[in-house]
């Protein structure tokens, strides 16, 4: 009987770990999408539009990383 309990505990732990991996993958995918969208939108602006926002092209990727981390 004890063997069966260990097997159920192992299966439950495996399922929990699998769910956690899927959740982490989902979060990372959402962050990546936010990153790519931010880069795409900022890169589509002209240098003048970026200057009006107080930005330079060199900071686009770091701003996108920050936006993705806030996701």
N, CA, C, O and CB atoms as a CASP TS submission, in Angstrom:
PFRMAT TS
TARGET T0000
AUTHOR 0000-0000-0000
METHOD Language model
MODEL 1
PARENT N/A
ATOM      1  N   UNK     1       0.809  -1.183   0.000  1.00  0.00           N
ATOM      2  CA  UNK     1       0.000   0.000   0.000  1.00  0.00           C
ATOM      3  C   UNK     1       0.866   1.265   0.000  1.00  0.00           C
ATOM      4  O   UNK     1       0.532   2.244  -0.667  1.00  0.00           O
ATOM      5  CB  UNK     1      -0.928  -0.012   1.193  1.00  0.00           C
ATOM      6  N   UNK     2       1.962   1.246   0.737  1.00  0.00           N
ATOM      7  CA  UNK     2       2.846   2.400   0.810  1.00  0.00           C
ATOM      8  C   UNK     2       3.439   2.714  -0.558  1.00  0.00           C
ATOM      9  O   UNK     2       3.608   3.881  -0.912  1.00  0.00           O
ATOM     10  CB  UNK     2       3.961   2.156   1.827  1.00  0.00           C
ATOM     11  N   UNK     3       3.747   1.694  -1.311  1.00  0.00           N
ATOM     12  CA  UNK     3       4.297   1.888  -2.648  1.00  0.00           C
ATOM     13  C   UNK     3       3.346   2.689  -3.522  1.00  0.00           C
ATOM     14  O   UNK     3       3.783   3.571  -4.261  1.00  0.00           O
ATOM     15  CB  UNK     3       4.598   0.545  -3.299  1.00  0.00           C
ATOM     16  N   UNK     4       2.081   2.401  -3.451  1.00  0.00           N
ATOM     17  CA  UNK     4       1.086   3.118  -4.242  1.00  0.00           C
ATOM     18  C   UNK     4       1.059   4.592  -3.840  1.00  0.00           C
ATOM     19  O   UNK     4       0.960   5.461  -4.706  1.00  0.00           O
ATOM     20  CB  UNK     4      -0.312   2.481  -4.066  1.00  0.00           C
ATOM     21  N   UNK     5       1.144   4.884  -2.555  1.00  0.00           N
ATOM     22  CA  UNK     5       1.148   6.270  -2.109  1.00  0.00           C
ATOM     23  C   UNK     5       2.360   7.031  -2.649  1.00  0.00           C
ATOM     24  O   UNK     5       2.232   8.188  -3.049  1.00  0.00           O
ATOM     25  CB  UNK     5       1.129   6.329  -0.587  1.00  0.00           C
ATOM     26  N   UNK     6       3.525   6.398  -2.664  1.00  0.00           N
ATOM     27  CA  UNK     6       4.703   7.045  -3.230  1.00  0.00           C
ATOM     28  C   UNK     6       4.516   7.307  -4.717  1.00  0.00           C
ATOM     29  O   UNK     6       4.914   8.356  -5.222  1.00  0.00           O
ATOM     30  CB  UNK     6       5.947   6.190  -2.997  1.00  0.00           C
ATOM     31  N   UNK     7       3.922   6.369  -5.406  1.00  0.00           N
ATOM     32  CA  UNK     7       3.702   6.538  -6.842  1.00  0.00           C
ATOM     33  C   UNK     7       2.762   7.710  -7.098  1.00  0.00           C
ATOM     34  O   UNK     7       3.004   8.505  -8.006  1.00  0.00           O
ATOM     35  CB  UNK     7       3.130   5.248  -7.462  1.00  0.00           C
ATOM     36  N   UNK     8       1.698   7.828  -6.315  1.00  0.00           N
ATOM     37  CA  UNK     8       0.759   8.938  -6.491  1.00  0.00           C
ATOM     38  C   UNK     8       1.432  10.262  -6.168  1.00  0.00           C
ATOM     39  O   UNK     8       1.204  11.255  -6.859  1.00  0.00           O
ATOM     40  CB  UNK     8      -0.482   8.744  -5.604  1.00  0.00           C
ATOM     41  N   UNK     9       2.251  10.290  -5.137  1.00  0.00           N
ATOM     42  CA  UNK     9       2.965  11.507  -4.774  1.00  0.00           C
ATOM     43  C   UNK     9       3.920  11.904  -5.891  1.00  0.00           C
ATOM     44  O   UNK     9       4.005  13.080  -6.243  1.00  0.00           O
ATOM     45  CB  UNK     9       3.729  11.316  -3.452  1.00  0.00           C
ATOM     46  N   UNK    10       4.636  10.940  -6.448  1.00  0.00           N
ATOM     47  CA  UNK    10       5.547  11.212  -7.552  1.00  0.00           C
ATOM     48  C   UNK    10       4.791  11.767  -8.746  1.00  0.00           C
ATOM     49  O   UNK    10       5.224  12.751  -9.346  1.00  0.00           O
ATOM     50  CB  UNK    10       6.306   9.945  -7.948  1.00  0.00           C
ATOM     51  N   UNK    11       3.657  11.147  -9.106  1.00  0.00           N
ATOM     52  CA  UNK    11       2.868  11.617 -10.240  1.00  0.00           C
ATOM     53  C   UNK    11       2.345  13.027  -9.995  1.00  0.00           C
ATOM     54  O   UNK    11       2.371  13.863 -10.898  1.00  0.00           O
ATOM     55  CB  UNK    11       1.703  10.663 -10.512  1.00  0.00           C
ATOM     56  N   UNK    12       1.871  13.296  -8.786  1.00  0.00           N
ATOM     57  CA  UNK    12       1.366  14.633  -8.462  1.00  0.00           C
ATOM     58  C   UNK    12       2.492  15.659  -8.567  1.00  0.00           C
ATOM     59  O   UNK    12       2.283  16.752  -9.091  1.00  0.00           O
ATOM     60  CB  UNK    12       0.746  14.656  -7.043  1.00  0.00           C
ATOM     61  N   UNK    13       3.678  15.321  -8.076  1.00  0.00           N
ATOM     62  CA  UNK    13       4.822  16.219  -8.167  1.00  0.00           C
ATOM     63  C   UNK    13       5.224  16.475  -9.602  1.00  0.00           C
ATOM     64  O   UNK    13       5.577  17.595  -9.969  1.00  0.00           O
ATOM     65  CB  UNK    13       5.991  15.657  -7.402  1.00  0.00           C
ATOM     66  N   UNK    14       5.171  15.436 -10.407  1.00  0.00           N
ATOM     67  CA  UNK    14       5.512  15.561 -11.819  1.00  0.00           C
ATOM     68  C   UNK    14       4.511  16.451 -12.535  1.00  0.00           C
ATOM     69  O   UNK    14       4.887  17.276 -13.368  1.00  0.00           O
ATOM     70  CB  UNK    14       5.566  14.185 -12.484  1.00  0.00           C
ATOM     71  N   UNK    15       3.262  16.285 -12.215  1.00  0.00           N
ATOM     72  CA  UNK    15       2.224  17.118 -12.828  1.00  0.00           C
ATOM     73  C   UNK    15       2.407  18.576 -12.410  1.00  0.00           C
ATOM     74  O   UNK    15       2.313  19.476 -13.244  1.00  0.00           O
ATOM     75  CB  UNK    15       0.810  16.616 -12.431  1.00  0.00           C
ATOM     76  N   UNK    16       2.669  18.814 -11.124  1.00  0.00           N
ATOM     77  CA  UNK    16       2.891  20.182 -10.640  1.00  0.00           C
ATOM     78  C   UNK    16       4.084  20.827 -11.335  1.00  0.00           C
ATOM     79  O   UNK    16       4.018  21.988 -11.738  1.00  0.00           O
ATOM     80  CB  UNK    16       3.108  20.185  -9.122  1.00  0.00           C
ATOM     81  N   UNK    17       5.165  20.083 -11.476  1.00  0.00           N
ATOM     82  CA  UNK    17       6.347  20.626 -12.154  1.00  0.00           C
ATOM     83  C   UNK    17       6.049  20.911 -13.615  1.00  0.00           C
ATOM     84  O   UNK    17       6.508  21.920 -14.151  1.00  0.00           O
ATOM     85  CB  UNK    17       7.530  19.657 -12.041  1.00  0.00           C
ATOM     86  N   UNK    18       5.298  20.051 -14.261  1.00  0.00           N
ATOM     87  CA  UNK    18       4.941  20.263 -15.665  1.00  0.00           C
ATOM     88  C   UNK    18       4.086  21.513 -15.817  1.00  0.00           C
ATOM     89  O   UNK    18       4.284  22.294 -16.748  1.00  0.00           O
ATOM     90  CB  UNK    18       4.196  19.039 -16.225  1.00  0.00           C
ATOM     91  N   UNK    19       3.150  21.703 -14.919  1.00  0.00           N
ATOM     92  CA  UNK    19       2.303  22.896 -14.961  1.00  0.00           C
ATOM     93  C   UNK    19       3.143  24.140 -14.748  1.00  0.00           C
ATOM     94  O   UNK    19       2.938  25.147 -15.426  1.00  0.00           O
ATOM     95  CB  UNK    19       1.190  22.816 -13.903  1.00  0.00           C
ATOM     96  N   UNK    20       4.084  24.089 -13.819  1.00  0.00           N
ATOM     97  CA  UNK    20       4.954  25.241 -13.569  1.00  0.00           C
ATOM     98  C   UNK    20       5.814  25.575 -14.782  1.00  0.00           C
ATOM     99  O   UNK    20       6.035  26.748 -15.083  1.00  0.00           O
ATOM    100  CB  UNK    20       5.846  24.976 -12.365  1.00  0.00           C
ATOM    101  N   UNK    21       6.296  24.556 -15.473  1.00  0.00           N
ATOM    102  CA  UNK    21       7.091  24.783 -16.684  1.00  0.00           C
ATOM    103  C   UNK    21       6.233  25.459 -17.745  1.00  0.00           C
ATOM    104  O   UNK    21       6.690  26.386 -18.415  1.00  0.00           O
ATOM    105  CB  UNK    21       7.669  23.448 -17.226  1.00  0.00           C
ATOM    106  N   UNK    22       5.003  25.007 -17.901  1.00  0.00           N
ATOM    107  CA  UNK    22       4.110  25.612 -18.885  1.00  0.00           C
ATOM    108  C   UNK    22       3.766  27.055 -18.522  1.00  0.00           C
ATOM    109  O   UNK    22       3.694  27.914 -19.401  1.00  0.00           O
ATOM    110  CB  UNK    22       2.834  24.790 -19.011  1.00  0.00           C
ATOM    111  N   UNK    23       3.554  27.326 -17.239  1.00  0.00           N
ATOM    112  CA  UNK    23       3.279  28.700 -16.802  1.00  0.00           C
ATOM    113  C   UNK    23       4.461  29.604 -17.085  1.00  0.00           C
ATOM    114  O   UNK    23       4.294  30.724 -17.569  1.00  0.00           O
ATOM    115  CB  UNK    23       2.939  28.736 -15.309  1.00  0.00           C
ATOM    116  N   UNK    24       5.662  29.118 -16.781  1.00  0.00           N
ATOM    117  CA  UNK    24       6.866  29.905 -17.031  1.00  0.00           C
ATOM    118  C   UNK    24       7.036  30.182 -18.521  1.00  0.00           C
ATOM    119  O   UNK    24       7.390  31.293 -18.915  1.00  0.00           O
ATOM    120  CB  UNK    24       8.100  29.181 -16.483  1.00  0.00           C
ATOM    121  N   UNK    25       6.786  29.180 -19.336  1.00  0.00           N
ATOM    122  CA  UNK    25       6.887  29.361 -20.785  1.00  0.00           C
ATOM    123  C   UNK    25       5.872  30.394 -21.267  1.00  0.00           C
ATOM    124  O   UNK    25       6.176  31.207 -22.139  1.00  0.00           O
ATOM    125  CB  UNK    25       6.671  28.020 -21.515  1.00  0.00           C
ATOM    126  N   UNK    26       4.688  30.362 -20.708  1.00  0.00           N
ATOM    127  CA  UNK    26       3.651  31.318 -21.080  1.00  0.00           C
ATOM    128  C   UNK    26       4.057  32.745 -20.711  1.00  0.00           C
ATOM    129  O   UNK    26       3.857  33.671 -21.496  1.00  0.00           O
ATOM    130  CB  UNK    26       2.327  30.955 -20.402  1.00  0.00           C
ATOM    131  N   UNK    27       4.619  32.920 -19.533  1.00  0.00           N
ATOM    132  CA  UNK    27       5.071  34.242 -19.090  1.00  0.00           C
ATOM    133  C   UNK    27       6.191  34.740 -19.994  1.00  0.00           C
ATOM    134  O   UNK    27       6.197  35.898 -20.410  1.00  0.00           O
ATOM    135  CB  UNK    27       5.546  34.196 -17.619  1.00  0.00           C
ATOM    136  N   UNK    28       7.123  33.869 -20.290  1.00  0.00           N
ATOM    137  CA  UNK    28       8.248  34.266 -21.155  1.00  0.00           C
ATOM    138  C   UNK    28       7.781  34.629 -22.558  1.00  0.00           C
ATOM    139  O   UNK    28       8.299  35.569 -23.161  1.00  0.00           O
ATOM    140  CB  UNK    28       9.282  33.141 -21.233  1.00  0.00           C
ATOM    141  N   UNK    29       6.811  33.894 -23.078  1.00  0.00           N
ATOM    142  CA  UNK    29       6.276  34.202 -24.400  1.00  0.00           C
ATOM    143  C   UNK    29       5.573  35.550 -24.388  1.00  0.00           C
ATOM    144  O   UNK    29       5.738  36.338 -25.318  1.00  0.00           O
ATOM    145  CB  UNK    29       5.310  33.102 -24.863  1.00  0.00           C
ATOM    146  N   UNK    30       4.799  35.826 -23.361  1.00  0.00           N
ATOM    147  CA  UNK    30       4.115  37.120 -23.254  1.00  0.00           C
ATOM    148  C   UNK    30       5.132  38.256 -23.179  1.00  0.00           C
ATOM    149  O   UNK    30       4.953  39.297 -23.811  1.00  0.00           O
ATOM    150  CB  UNK    30       3.190  37.148 -22.015  1.00  0.00           C
ATOM    151  N   UNK    31       6.200  38.054 -22.406  1.00  0.00           N
ATOM    152  CA  UNK    31       7.240  39.080 -22.303  1.00  0.00           C
ATOM    153  C   UNK    31       7.945  39.288 -23.639  1.00  0.00           C
ATOM    154  O   UNK    31       8.241  40.421 -24.019  1.00  0.00           O
ATOM    155  CB  UNK    31       8.261  38.697 -21.228  1.00  0.00           C
ATOM    156  N   UNK    32       8.211  38.199 -24.346  1.00  0.00           N
ATOM    157  CA  UNK    32       8.872  38.319 -25.649  1.00  0.00           C
ATOM    158  C   UNK    32       7.986  39.075 -26.628  1.00  0.00           C
ATOM    159  O   UNK    32       8.472  39.910 -27.391  1.00  0.00           O
ATOM    160  CB  UNK    32       9.219  36.928 -26.212  1.00  0.00           C
ATOM    161  N   UNK    33       6.695  38.787 -26.608  1.00  0.00           N
ATOM    162  CA  UNK    33       5.765  39.497 -27.502  1.00  0.00           C
ATOM    163  C   UNK    33       5.726  40.985 -27.181  1.00  0.00           C
ATOM    164  O   UNK    33       5.698  41.818 -28.087  1.00  0.00           O
ATOM    165  CB  UNK    33       4.349  38.902 -27.394  1.00  0.00           C
ATOM    166  N   UNK    34       5.725  41.320 -25.895  1.00  0.00           N
ATOM    167  CA  UNK    34       5.741  42.725 -25.483  1.00  0.00           C
ATOM    168  C   UNK    34       7.029  43.389 -25.952  1.00  0.00           C
ATOM    169  O   UNK    34       7.012  44.513 -26.454  1.00  0.00           O
ATOM    170  CB  UNK    34       5.596  42.851 -23.947  1.00  0.00           C
ATOM    171  N   UNK    35       8.137  42.691 -25.786  1.00  0.00           N
ATOM    172  CA  UNK    35       9.435  43.209 -26.235  1.00  0.00           C
ATOM    173  C   UNK    35       9.412  43.498 -27.730  1.00  0.00           C
ATOM    174  O   UNK    35       9.774  44.592 -28.163  1.00  0.00           O
ATOM    175  CB  UNK    35      10.560  42.211 -25.906  1.00  0.00           C
ATOM    176  N   UNK    36       8.984  42.508 -28.520  1.00  0.00           N
ATOM    177  CA  UNK    36       8.982  42.671 -29.985  1.00  0.00           C
ATOM    178  C   UNK    36       8.029  43.783 -30.421  1.00  0.00           C
ATOM    179  O   UNK    36       8.358  44.555 -31.322  1.00  0.00           O
ATOM    180  CB  UNK    36       8.589  41.350 -30.672  1.00  0.00           C
ATOM    181  N   UNK    37       6.864  43.876 -29.800  1.00  0.00           N
ATOM    182  CA  UNK    37       5.903  44.916 -30.161  1.00  0.00           C
ATOM    183  C   UNK    37       6.465  46.299 -29.840  1.00  0.00           C
ATOM    184  O   UNK    37       6.315  47.231 -30.630  1.00  0.00           O
ATOM    185  CB  UNK    37       4.569  44.697 -29.425  1.00  0.00           C
ATOM    186  N   UNK    38       7.106  46.430 -28.691  1.00  0.00           N
ATOM    187  CA  UNK    38       7.691  47.715 -28.299  1.00  0.00           C
ATOM    188  C   UNK    38       8.792  48.116 -29.266  1.00  0.00           C
ATOM    189  O   UNK    38       8.845  49.264 -29.708  1.00  0.00           O
ATOM    190  CB  UNK    38       8.244  47.646 -26.865  1.00  0.00           C
ATOM    191  N   UNK    39       9.666  47.183 -29.594  1.00  0.00           N
ATOM    192  CA  UNK    39      10.738  47.471 -30.556  1.00  0.00           C
ATOM    193  C   UNK    39      10.140  47.874 -31.898  1.00  0.00           C
ATOM    194  O   UNK    39      10.561  48.864 -32.498  1.00  0.00           O
ATOM    195  CB  UNK    39      11.669  46.242 -30.729  1.00  0.00           C
ATOM    196  N   UNK    40       9.170  47.116 -32.362  1.00  0.00           N
ATOM    197  CA  UNK    40       8.546  47.393 -33.666  1.00  0.00           C
ATOM    198  C   UNK    40       7.939  48.803 -33.695  1.00  0.00           C
ATOM    199  O   UNK    40       8.133  49.550 -34.654  1.00  0.00           O
ATOM    200  CB  UNK    40       7.453  46.338 -33.976  1.00  0.00           C
ATOM    201  N   UNK    41       7.205  49.154 -32.637  1.00  0.00           N
ATOM    202  CA  UNK    41       6.549  50.451 -32.608  1.00  0.00           C
ATOM    203  C   UNK    41       7.554  51.594 -32.515  1.00  0.00           C
ATOM    204  O   UNK    41       7.412  52.601 -33.208  1.00  0.00           O
ATOM    205  CB  UNK    41       5.582  50.518 -31.445  1.00  0.00           C
ATOM    206  N   UNK    42       8.571  51.448 -31.662  1.00  0.00           N
ATOM    207  CA  UNK    42       9.559  52.515 -31.536  1.00  0.00           C
ATOM    208  C   UNK    42      10.422  52.649 -32.781  1.00  0.00           C
ATOM    209  O   UNK    42      10.783  53.762 -33.164  1.00  0.00           O
ATOM    210  CB  UNK    42      10.438  52.269 -30.330  1.00  0.00           C
ATOM    211  N   UNK    43      10.757  51.538 -33.415  1.00  0.00           N
ATOM    212  CA  UNK    43      11.567  51.608 -34.636  1.00  0.00           C
ATOM    213  C   UNK    43      10.791  52.211 -35.804  1.00  0.00           C
ATOM    214  O   UNK    43      11.389  52.703 -36.761  1.00  0.00           O
ATOM    215  CB  UNK    43      12.065  50.219 -35.015  1.00  0.00           C
ATOM    216  N   UNK    44       9.474  52.175 -35.728  1.00  0.00           N
ATOM    217  CA  UNK    44       8.680  52.748 -36.819  1.00  0.00           C
ATOM    218  C   UNK    44       8.615  54.273 -36.729  1.00  0.00           C
ATOM    219  O   UNK    44       8.210  54.929 -37.689  1.00  0.00           O
ATOM    220  CB  UNK    44       7.265  52.166 -36.803  1.00  0.00           C
ATOM    221  N   UNK    45       9.008  54.845 -35.590  1.00  0.00           N
ATOM    222  CA  UNK    45       9.000  56.295 -35.434  1.00  0.00           C
ATOM    223  C   UNK    45      10.214  56.916 -36.120  1.00  0.00           C
ATOM    224  O   UNK    45      11.279  56.305 -36.211  1.00  0.00           O
ATOM    225  CB  UNK    45       8.976  56.677 -33.946  1.00  0.00           C
ATOM    226  N   UNK    46      10.027  58.138 -36.598  1.00  0.00           N
ATOM    227  CA  UNK    46      11.148  58.850 -37.216  1.00  0.00           C
ATOM    228  C   UNK    46      12.072  59.362 -36.115  1.00  0.00           C
ATOM    229  O   UNK    46      11.714  59.370 -34.937  1.00  0.00           O
ATOM    230  CB  UNK    46      10.644  60.031 -38.114  1.00  0.00           C
ATOM    231  N   UNK    47      13.278  59.792 -36.523  1.00  0.00           N
ATOM    232  CA  UNK    47      14.220  60.336 -35.553  1.00  0.00           C
ATOM    233  C   UNK    47      13.627  61.571 -34.871  1.00  0.00           C
ATOM    234  O   UNK    47      13.847  61.788 -33.680  1.00  0.00           O
ATOM    235  CB  UNK    47      15.557  60.686 -36.237  1.00  0.00           C
ATOM    236  N   UNK    48      12.891  62.364 -35.611  1.00  0.00           N
ATOM    237  CA  UNK    48      12.262  63.567 -35.061  1.00  0.00           C
ATOM    238  C   UNK    48      11.214  63.193 -34.000  1.00  0.00           C
ATOM    239  O   UNK    48      11.149  63.812 -32.938  1.00  0.00           O
ATOM    240  CB  UNK    48      11.608  64.399 -36.193  1.00  0.00           C
ATOM    241  N   UNK    49      10.400  62.176 -34.302  1.00  0.00           N
ATOM    242  CA  UNK    49       9.379  61.737 -33.349  1.00  0.00           C
ATOM    243  C   UNK    49      10.021  61.177 -32.076  1.00  0.00           C
ATOM    244  O   UNK    49       9.543  61.426 -30.969  1.00  0.00           O
ATOM    245  CB  UNK    49       8.467  60.677 -33.995  1.00  0.00           C
ATOM    246  N   UNK    50      11.099  60.425 -32.244  1.00  0.00           N
ATOM    247  CA  UNK    50      11.814  59.909 -31.080  1.00  0.00           C
ATOM    248  C   UNK    50      12.396  61.055 -30.259  1.00  0.00           C
ATOM    249  O   UNK    50      12.334  61.036 -29.029  1.00  0.00           O
ATOM    250  CB  UNK    50      12.930  58.944 -31.514  1.00  0.00           C
ATOM    251  N   UNK    51      12.965  62.059 -30.943  1.00  0.00           N
ATOM    252  CA  UNK    51      13.534  63.210 -30.245  1.00  0.00           C
ATOM    253  C   UNK    51      12.449  63.959 -29.481  1.00  0.00           C
ATOM    254  O   UNK    51      12.694  64.438 -28.374  1.00  0.00           O
ATOM    255  CB  UNK    51      14.235  64.154 -31.237  1.00  0.00           C
ATOM    256  N   UNK    52      11.264  64.064 -30.052  1.00  0.00           N
ATOM    257  CA  UNK    52      10.158  64.723 -29.358  1.00  0.00           C
ATOM    258  C   UNK    52       9.798  63.989 -28.063  1.00  0.00           C
ATOM    259  O   UNK    52       9.343  64.605 -27.099  1.00  0.00           O
ATOM    260  CB  UNK    52       8.931  64.804 -30.275  1.00  0.00           C
ATOM    261  N   UNK    53      10.004  62.681 -28.052  1.00  0.00           N
ATOM    262  CA  UNK    53       9.744  61.883 -26.856  1.00  0.00           C
ATOM    263  C   UNK    53      10.946  61.857 -25.905  1.00  0.00           C
ATOM    264  O   UNK    53      10.883  61.282 -24.818  1.00  0.00           O
ATOM    265  CB  UNK    53       9.371  60.463 -27.254  1.00  0.00           C
ATOM    266  N   UNK    54      12.032  62.487 -26.336  1.00  0.00           N
ATOM    267  CA  UNK    54      13.241  62.494 -25.523  1.00  0.00           C
ATOM    268  C   UNK    54      14.017  61.192 -25.624  1.00  0.00           C
ATOM    269  O   UNK    54      14.740  60.825 -24.698  1.00  0.00           O
ATOM    270  CB  UNK    54      12.893  62.763 -24.086  1.00  0.00           C
ATOM    271  N   UNK    55      13.874  60.498 -26.733  1.00  0.00           N
ATOM    272  CA  UNK    55      14.518  59.197 -26.927  1.00  0.00           C
ATOM    273  C   UNK    55      15.490  59.232 -28.086  1.00  0.00           C
ATOM    274  O   UNK    55      15.419  60.100 -28.957  1.00  0.00           O
ATOM    275  CB  UNK    55      13.475  58.114 -27.161  1.00  0.00           C
ATOM    276  N   UNK    56      16.398  58.273 -28.080  1.00  0.00           N
ATOM    277  CA  UNK    56      17.344  58.078 -29.186  1.00  0.00           C
ATOM    278  C   UNK    56      17.242  56.617 -29.606  1.00  0.00           C
ATOM    279  O   UNK    56      16.900  55.749 -28.803  1.00  0.00           O
ATOM    280  CB  UNK    56      18.830  58.459 -28.770  1.00  0.00           C
ATOM    281  N   UNK    57      17.538  56.362 -30.851  1.00  0.00           N
ATOM    282  CA  UNK    57      17.419  54.985 -31.361  1.00  0.00           C
ATOM    283  C   UNK    57      18.249  53.979 -30.558  1.00  0.00           C
ATOM    284  O   UNK    57      17.901  52.801 -30.475  1.00  0.00           O
ATOM    285  CB  UNK    57      17.847  54.938 -32.820  1.00  0.00           C
ATOM    286  N   UNK    58      19.324  54.447 -29.980  1.00  0.00           N
ATOM    287  CA  UNK    58      20.212  53.540 -29.238  1.00  0.00           C
ATOM    288  C   UNK    58      19.556  52.949 -27.994  1.00  0.00           C
ATOM    289  O   UNK    58      20.026  51.935 -27.478  1.00  0.00           O
ATOM    290  CB  UNK    58      21.472  54.272 -28.837  1.00  0.00           C
ATOM    291  N   UNK    59      18.486  53.559 -27.507  1.00  0.00           N
ATOM    292  CA  UNK    59      17.862  53.077 -26.268  1.00  0.00           C
ATOM    293  C   UNK    59      16.614  52.229 -26.515  1.00  0.00           C
ATOM    294  O   UNK    59      15.981  51.767 -25.565  1.00  0.00           O
ATOM    295  CB  UNK    59      17.501  54.254 -25.388  1.00  0.00           C
ATOM    296  N   UNK    60      16.261  52.024 -27.767  1.00  0.00           N
ATOM    297  CA  UNK    60      15.022  51.303 -28.090  1.00  0.00           C
ATOM    298  C   UNK    60      15.010  49.909 -27.462  1.00  0.00           C
ATOM    299  O   UNK    60      14.024  49.533 -26.828  1.00  0.00           O
ATOM    300  CB  UNK    60      14.851  51.191 -29.612  1.00  0.00           C
ATOM    301  N   UNK    61      16.070  49.151 -27.625  1.00  0.00           N
ATOM    302  CA  UNK    61      16.077  47.770 -27.129  1.00  0.00           C
ATOM    303  C   UNK    61      16.067  47.710 -25.596  1.00  0.00           C
ATOM    304  O   UNK    61      15.441  46.824 -25.013  1.00  0.00           O
ATOM    305  CB  UNK    61      17.302  47.028 -27.667  1.00  0.00           C
ATOM    306  N   UNK    62      16.757  48.646 -24.950  1.00  0.00           N
ATOM    307  CA  UNK    62      16.727  48.630 -23.482  1.00  0.00           C
ATOM    308  C   UNK    62      15.347  49.040 -22.967  1.00  0.00           C
ATOM    309  O   UNK    62      14.884  48.501 -21.961  1.00  0.00           O
ATOM    310  CB  UNK    62      17.811  49.570 -22.908  1.00  0.00           C
ATOM    311  N   UNK    63      14.688  49.978 -23.633  1.00  0.00           N
ATOM    312  CA  UNK    63      13.321  50.345 -23.247  1.00  0.00           C
ATOM    313  C   UNK    63      12.362  49.173 -23.451  1.00  0.00           C
ATOM    314  O   UNK    63      11.457  48.950 -22.646  1.00  0.00           O
ATOM    315  CB  UNK    63      12.843  51.566 -24.057  1.00  0.00           C
ATOM    316  N   UNK    64      12.570  48.437 -24.522  1.00  0.00           N
ATOM    317  CA  UNK    64      11.716  47.278 -24.797  1.00  0.00           C
ATOM    318  C   UNK    64      11.912  46.194 -23.738  1.00  0.00           C
ATOM    319  O   UNK    64      10.950  45.550 -23.319  1.00  0.00           O
ATOM    320  CB  UNK    64      12.014  46.710 -26.199  1.00  0.00           C
ATOM    321  N   UNK    65      13.159  45.993 -23.307  1.00  0.00           N
ATOM    322  CA  UNK    65      13.426  45.017 -22.242  1.00  0.00           C
ATOM    323  C   UNK    65      12.726  45.433 -20.942  1.00  0.00           C
ATOM    324  O   UNK    65      12.146  44.602 -20.243  1.00  0.00           O
ATOM    325  CB  UNK    65      14.955  44.876 -22.006  1.00  0.00           C
ATOM    326  N   UNK    66      12.791  46.726 -20.634  1.00  0.00           N
ATOM    327  CA  UNK    66      12.119  47.215 -19.432  1.00  0.00           C
ATOM    328  C   UNK    66      10.615  47.010 -19.523  1.00  0.00           C
ATOM    329  O   UNK    66       9.981  46.602 -18.550  1.00  0.00           O
ATOM    330  CB  UNK    66      12.433  48.693 -19.209  1.00  0.00           C
ATOM    331  N   UNK    67      10.045  47.292 -20.686  1.00  0.00           N
ATOM    332  CA  UNK    67       8.595  47.097 -20.879  1.00  0.00           C
ATOM    333  C   UNK    67       8.224  45.644 -20.720  1.00  0.00           C
ATOM    334  O   UNK    67       7.189  45.327 -20.135  1.00  0.00           O
ATOM    335  CB  UNK    67       8.152  47.597 -22.261  1.00  0.00           C
ATOM    336  N   UNK    68       9.063  44.749 -21.236  1.00  0.00           N
ATOM    337  CA  UNK    68       8.780  43.318 -21.143  1.00  0.00           C
ATOM    338  C   UNK    68       8.873  42.825 -19.699  1.00  0.00           C
ATOM    339  O   UNK    68       8.107  41.947 -19.302  1.00  0.00           O
ATOM    340  CB  UNK    68       9.746  42.528 -22.029  1.00  0.00           C
ATOM    341  N   UNK    69       9.787  43.366 -18.918  1.00  0.00           N
ATOM    342  CA  UNK    69       9.925  42.945 -17.526  1.00  0.00           C
ATOM    343  C   UNK    69       8.734  43.388 -16.678  1.00  0.00           C
ATOM    344  O   UNK    69       8.421  42.761 -15.666  1.00  0.00           O
ATOM    345  CB  UNK    69      11.215  43.500 -16.936  1.00  0.00           C
ATOM    346  N   UNK    70       8.077  44.461 -17.090  1.00  0.00           N
ATOM    347  CA  UNK    70       6.910  44.947 -16.358  1.00  0.00           C
ATOM    348  C   UNK    70       5.667  44.134 -16.685  1.00  0.00           C
ATOM    349  O   UNK    70       4.646  44.253 -16.008  1.00  0.00           O
ATOM    350  CB  UNK    70       6.665  46.416 -16.669  1.00  0.00           C
ATOM    351  N   UNK    71       5.752  43.318 -17.710  1.00  0.00           N
ATOM    352  CA  UNK    71       4.615  42.470 -18.147  1.00  0.00           C
ATOM    353  C   UNK    71       4.220  41.515 -17.069  1.00  0.00           C
ATOM    354  O   UNK    71       3.291  40.728 -17.252  1.00  0.00           O
ATOM    355  CB  UNK    71       4.960  41.691 -19.416  1.00  0.00           C
TER
END
